[in-house]
């Protein structure tokens, strides 16, 4: 198999989506999570969903503190 064919197969594979969040405001204090404290975060920081529990992200989304930022690997 040629190198070009291998690259084409790689490009055709479905990419895994990684869910991340972008902070829309500063969070100077740490946020308590089941995994321990997280933060502080600055406006514009992009953080993986694995940093905090989904329920914490949902609260931050509802309050307008973060927005969903999607990327593919």
Residue pairs with C-beta under 8 A, 6 or more apart in sequence:
15 72
15 73
16 72
16 73
17 70
17 71
17 72
18 48
18 49
18 70
18 71
18 72
18 73
19 48
19 49
19 68
19 70
20 46
20 47
20 48
20 49
20 68
20 69
20 70
20 71
21 46
21 47
21 49
21 57
21 60
21 61
21 66
21 67
21 68
21 69
22 44
22 45
22 46
22 47
22 66
22 67
22 68
22 69
23 41
23 42
23 43
23 44
23 45
23 46
23 47
23 65
23 66
24 43
24 64
24 65
24 66
24 67
25 43
25 65
26 40
26 41
26 42
26 43
27 39
27 40
27 41
27 42
27 65
28 39
28 40
29 39
29 40
30 37
30 38
30 39
30 40
31 37
31 38
31 39
31 52
31 56
32 38
33 51
33 52
33 53
33 56
34 53
35 51
35 52
35 53
38 51
38 52
41 47
46 69
49 57
57 66
60 66
61 67
61 68
